[in-house]
Amino acid sequence: MRVVIKIMWWLLFLLVCGVEGRNPTAVNDSLKLNEARWMFAHNAYKRFPPLRDPALQSPVYASWDAFFAALWDQMHFVVRFFASAVMQELEYGHPSLETYLNEGVRGFELDLFYDNASHHWTDVLDIAQCANHSCSTRVTLQNPAWHADGFKVFHFQDVDMQSEFPLFRDYLRVVRRWSSRHPRHDPVFLFLELKHNPRDRIKRVGIHTKPPWPWPSNAGERVDVELYSELFVNRLFTPDLLKARCNTTTVAAAVSQCGWPTVGELRGQILLAADLGSTAHSLEYIGNRSLAGRLMFDLTARPDSDHPQQRDAAAVFKLDDPVDDAGRIQTFVDDGYLVLTRADADTLQARGVHLNRRNAALQSGAHWVSTDYLHPPPFLSNITGHTYFAALLPQLDLTYQVSFRNATGQPGFWVRCNHRTVQDCPPPPLESSGVHHTPLWWILLVCLSFWSIPL
């Protein structure tokens, strides 16, 4: 009798734990990777501007208010316009990376700054002092992560360094832990942009920010070292794996001859790609054997590149402007490449300006649509509400959101099939054709523990 009861315990456990249920944000397993589309969090590390988020308020960033107020009556209108425009560009932000993963978002972009000395990004300008024509005073950042070795992640040196984590490796650890807890997740896409050049627009109001530390020639290889140390390499879908599927020597040949694996084949996998910031860095990373041994695809390697190495490595790339590049995006999508485009920039679309860009991105067929607003802006007012910013640009539209819509027009869906590559493409939600299983080793361990319990 005890054996029968224990067997019933096993069956009940397998039924409850072995199947987690269907995930309404998941993609059908039979779709190939280029037959699906995902929403993508642009600058996914970025927190909301401190002036609008009390939890992030700090004396350094709050002093922007005092700076502009003090200078407003003295500045020429053109200078005032540039000052307000710079601050308006910062009026977006994201929740934590793990929050997005739990919601079903699968695409993320991070900006990486090199930090060879481990103290290059440990302080910021005291902006309030600039109102007194003294823009050299710097304030030390208190978070010890800014003082640690490792690549730094932020938006705009001195002006907007509010990130979820200062260190790149902390984002990788979030992805690794989440992926381990959800081993049958849809593929996750992590795109990196290596920052080389200073943001100089703020110079128009007399502020000179600290220039970035230059990346070495083997920048991509150094990023790979960090990836190797923080991620499970057997969970990465690399250029070599794409070539091996088709037994080709170049990435581009694998795309054209065999295409992409299905979503089902890529469950639990992470695809990495990088914009290395210059042609020289790109060619160094690609090498002579089409990204052989590399962990990341090259976002600047396109089939119409001037360099044969980049043409041979073309597979995943970005074309940020869905209006001017509409024809190229559609051609490359039809040819089997994976393309990222951007629905909004500098908060203009969230202010009702140039909405054709957002509409073009959603209609383009690009596999990833990048946006600053997966959710509508959470703040009730914004910087332009101050008297000295009034009427320069429209207020933020608090209903602005970029997402896919279902058949009734309801927004808030992060994935759908691709209407350019799938006939009779239905609207979201797409339901996974598979089930999500708890790891077998965990099931066996619990079953053995049940067997040892006397009944």
Solvent accessible surface area in square Angstrom, and as a share of the most:
residue,aa,sasa,rsa
1,M,173,0.77
2,R,141,0.51
3,V,80,0.46
4,V,80,0.46
5,I,60,0.30
6,K,21,0.09
7,I,79,0.40
8,M,120,0.54
9,W,114,0.40
10,W,80,0.28
11,L,112,0.55
12,L,97,0.48
13,F,21,0.09
14,L,76,0.38
15,L,130,0.64
16,V,97,0.56
17,C,35,0.21
18,G,7,0.07
19,V,62,0.35
20,E,105,0.47
21,G,30,0.29
22,R,131,0.48
23,N,36,0.19
24,P,89,0.56
25,T,40,0.23
26,A,0,0.00
27,V,0,0.00
28,N,46,0.24
29,D,24,0.13
30,S,83,0.54
31,L,21,0.10
32,K,81,0.34
33,L,1,0.00
34,N,22,0.11
35,E,42,0.19
36,A,0,0.00
37,R,2,0.01
38,W,3,0.01
39,M,0,0.00
40,F,1,0.00
41,A,0,0.00
42,H,18,0.08
43,N,5,0.03
44,A,2,0.02
45,Y,2,0.01
46,K,0,0.00
47,R,61,0.22
48,F,45,0.19
49,P,5,0.03
50,P,10,0.07
51,L,26,0.13
52,R,55,0.20
53,D,29,0.15
54,P,117,0.73
55,A,96,0.74
56,L,46,0.23
57,Q,94,0.42
58,S,28,0.18
59,P,118,0.74
60,V,20,0.11
61,Y,12,0.05
62,A,32,0.25
63,S,13,0.09
64,W,4,0.01
65,D,49,0.26
66,A,57,0.44
67,F,1,0.00
68,F,3,0.01
69,A,53,0.41
70,A,52,0.40
71,L,15,0.07
72,W,37,0.13
73,D,138,0.71
74,Q,124,0.55
75,M,24,0.11
76,H,121,0.54
77,F,111,0.46
78,V,75,0.43
79,V,43,0.25
80,R,62,0.23
81,F,68,0.28
82,F,65,0.27
83,A,0,0.00
84,S,0,0.00
85,A,21,0.16
86,V,6,0.03
87,M,8,0.04
88,Q,2,0.01
89,E,18,0.08
90,L,6,0.03
91,E,0,0.00
92,Y,7,0.02
93,G,8,0.07
94,H,1,0.01
95,P,39,0.24
96,S,28,0.18
97,L,1,0.00
98,E,63,0.28
99,T,54,0.31
100,Y,3,0.01
101,L,1,0.00
102,N,97,0.50
103,E,62,0.28
104,G,3,0.03
105,V,0,0.00
106,R,11,0.04
107,G,0,0.00
108,F,0,0.00
109,E,13,0.06
110,L,0,0.00
111,D,4,0.02
112,L,0,0.00
113,F,4,0.02
114,Y,16,0.06
115,D,10,0.05
116,N,92,0.47
117,A,28,0.22
118,S,25,0.16
119,H,118,0.53
120,H,31,0.14
121,W,2,0.01
122,T,15,0.09
123,D,33,0.17
124,V,0,0.00
125,L,4,0.02
126,D,28,0.14
127,I,1,0.00
128,A,28,0.22
129,Q,65,0.29
130,C,7,0.04
131,A,15,0.12
132,N,104,0.53
133,H,156,0.70
134,S,45,0.29
135,C,38,0.23
136,S,90,0.58
137,T,60,0.35
138,R,78,0.29
139,V,51,0.29
140,T,74,0.43
141,L,28,0.14
142,Q,155,0.69
143,N,68,0.35
144,P,106,0.67
145,A,19,0.15
146,W,14,0.05
147,H,80,0.36
148,A,32,0.25
149,D,97,0.50
150,G,18,0.17
151,F,20,0.08
152,K,0,0.00
153,V,0,0.00
154,F,0,0.00
155,H,19,0.08
156,F,1,0.00
157,Q,1,0.00
158,D,2,0.01
159,V,1,0.01
160,D,4,0.02
161,M,8,0.04
162,Q,31,0.14
163,S,18,0.12
164,E,33,0.15
165,F,56,0.23
166,P,9,0.05
167,L,11,0.06
168,F,0,0.00
169,R,53,0.19
170,D,34,0.17
171,Y,1,0.00
172,L,0,0.00
173,R,81,0.30
174,V,10,0.06
175,V,1,0.00
176,R,63,0.23
177,R,118,0.43
178,W,5,0.02
179,S,3,0.02
180,S,51,0.33
181,R,125,0.46
182,H,67,0.30
183,P,31,0.19
184,R,74,0.27
185,H,5,0.02
186,D,4,0.02
187,P,2,0.01
188,V,0,0.00
189,F,0,0.00
190,L,0,0.00
191,F,2,0.01
192,L,1,0.00
193,E,37,0.16
194,L,4,0.02
195,K,51,0.22
196,H,42,0.19
197,N,117,0.60
198,P,56,0.35
199,R,59,0.22
200,D,79,0.41
201,R,76,0.28
202,I,0,0.00
203,K,90,0.38
204,R,124,0.45
205,V,15,0.09
206,G,43,0.41
207,I,0,0.00
208,H,119,0.53
209,T,14,0.08
210,K,36,0.15
211,P,81,0.51
212,P,13,0.08
213,W,77,0.27
214,P,96,0.60
215,W,12,0.04
216,P,33,0.21
217,S,80,0.52
218,N,44,0.22
219,A,0,0.00
220,G,2,0.02
221,E,76,0.34
222,R,96,0.35
223,V,0,0.00
224,D,6,0.03
225,V,98,0.56
226,E,28,0.13
227,L,0,0.00
228,Y,110,0.42
229,S,78,0.50
230,E,16,0.07
231,L,10,0.05
232,F,103,0.43
233,V,61,0.35
234,N,128,0.66
235,R,49,0.18
236,L,2,0.01
237,F,10,0.04
238,T,14,0.08
239,P,0,0.00
240,D,53,0.27
241,L,84,0.42
242,L,1,0.00
243,K,16,0.07
244,A,74,0.57
245,R,102,0.37
246,C,21,0.13
247,N,141,0.72
248,T,23,0.13
249,T,115,0.67
250,T,30,0.18
251,V,0,0.00
252,A,16,0.13
253,A,24,0.19
254,A,1,0.01
255,V,5,0.03
256,S,82,0.53
257,Q,126,0.56
258,C,54,0.32
259,G,17,0.16
260,W,1,0.00
261,P,4,0.02
262,T,35,0.20
263,V,0,0.00
264,G,21,0.20
265,E,108,0.48
266,L,8,0.04
267,R,16,0.06
268,G,1,0.01
269,Q,33,0.14
270,I,4,0.02
271,L,3,0.01
272,L,1,0.00
273,A,0,0.00
274,A,1,0.01
275,D,20,0.11
276,L,1,0.00
277,G,38,0.37
278,S,45,0.29
279,T,64,0.37
280,A,75,0.58
281,H,25,0.11
282,S,1,0.00
283,L,38,0.19
284,E,83,0.37
285,Y,2,0.01
286,I,4,0.02
287,G,24,0.23
288,N,147,0.76
289,R,174,0.64
290,S,6,0.04
291,L,0,0.00
292,A,26,0.20
293,G,49,0.47
294,R,48,0.17
295,L,6,0.03
296,M,0,0.00
297,F,1,0.00
298,D,1,0.01
299,L,4,0.02
300,T,38,0.22
301,A,0,0.00
302,R,68,0.25
303,P,36,0.23
304,D,74,0.38
305,S,19,0.12
306,D,130,0.67
307,H,69,0.31
308,P,82,0.52
309,Q,59,0.26
310,Q,11,0.05
311,R,93,0.34
312,D,62,0.32
313,A,1,0.01
314,A,0,0.00
315,A,0,0.00
316,V,0,0.00
317,F,0,0.00
318,K,28,0.12
319,L,8,0.04
320,D,58,0.30
321,D,44,0.23
322,P,0,0.00
323,V,65,0.38
324,D,117,0.61
325,D,26,0.13
326,A,34,0.27
327,G,50,0.48
328,R,88,0.32
329,I,0,0.00
330,Q,61,0.27
331,T,72,0.42
332,F,17,0.07
333,V,1,0.00
334,D,80,0.41
335,D,79,0.41
336,G,12,0.12
337,Y,23,0.09
338,L,1,0.00
339,V,0,0.00
340,L,8,0.04
341,T,0,0.00
342,R,45,0.16
343,A,0,0.00
344,D,0,0.00
345,A,16,0.12
346,D,55,0.28
347,T,0,0.00
348,L,52,0.26
349,Q,5,0.02
350,A,0,0.00
351,R,10,0.03
352,G,45,0.44
353,V,38,0.22
354,H,112,0.50
355,L,63,0.32
356,N,86,0.44
357,R,43,0.16
358,R,52,0.19
359,N,61,0.31
360,A,24,0.19
361,A,0,0.00
362,L,47,0.23
363,Q,124,0.55
364,S,4,0.02
365,G,0,0.00
366,A,0,0.00
367,H,0,0.00
368,W,1,0.00
369,V,0,0.00
370,S,3,0.02
371,T,0,0.00
372,D,2,0.01
373,Y,6,0.02
374,L,0,0.00
375,H,70,0.31
376,P,52,0.33
377,P,9,0.06
378,P,82,0.51
379,F,15,0.06
380,L,165,0.82
381,S,63,0.41
382,N,4,0.02
383,I,2,0.01
384,T,1,0.00
385,G,50,0.48
386,H,49,0.22
387,T,123,0.72
388,Y,26,0.10
389,F,4,0.02
390,A,58,0.45
391,A,104,0.81
392,L,32,0.16
393,L,41,0.20
394,P,65,0.41
395,Q,91,0.40
396,L,14,0.07
397,D,62,0.32
398,L,74,0.37
399,T,110,0.64
400,Y,7,0.03
401,Q,34,0.15
402,V,0,0.00
403,S,7,0.04
404,F,9,0.04
405,R,130,0.48
406,N,27,0.14
407,A,86,0.66
408,T,123,0.71
409,G,32,0.31
410,Q,102,0.45
411,P,52,0.33
412,G,32,0.31
413,F,43,0.18
414,W,15,0.05
415,V,5,0.03
416,R,41,0.15
417,C,2,0.01
418,N,0,0.00
419,H,82,0.37
420,R,91,0.33
421,T,40,0.24
422,V,33,0.19
423,Q,170,0.75
424,D,141,0.73
425,C,27,0.16
426,P,67,0.42
427,P,57,0.36
428,P,2,0.02
429,P,75,0.47
430,L,16,0.08
431,E,97,0.43
432,S,1,0.00
433,S,63,0.41
434,G,16,0.15
435,V,45,0.26
436,H,19,0.08
437,H,91,0.41
438,T,21,0.12
439,P,44,0.27
440,L,123,0.61
441,W,168,0.59
442,W,101,0.35
443,I,13,0.07
444,L,96,0.48
445,L,106,0.52
446,V,29,0.17
447,C,13,0.08
448,L,121,0.60
449,S,53,0.34
450,F,46,0.19
451,W,118,0.41
452,S,85,0.55
453,I,84,0.43
454,P,109,0.68
455,L,91,0.45
